[in-house]
């Protein structure tokens, strides 16, 4: 969330102070490719009419984890 900071470099420096010597910092960047799975998940949810309730979230998770269900499943 560095891009939300007034001085992102200050935030970066703060992160470096807690990084172990020789450690690796993974940085996520916004891009169309990086967000493809998110778009697919949102489409899946919208197509099936799932809402924001705990029950809908549970049902959606169950459908996603079911064999032949979920994202990327072949439709016939």
Buried (B, 14 or more C-beta within 10 A) or exposed (E): EEEEEEEEEEBEEEEEEEEEEEEEEEEEEEEEEEEEEEEEBEEBBEEEEBEEEEEBEEBBEEBBEEEEEBEEEEEE
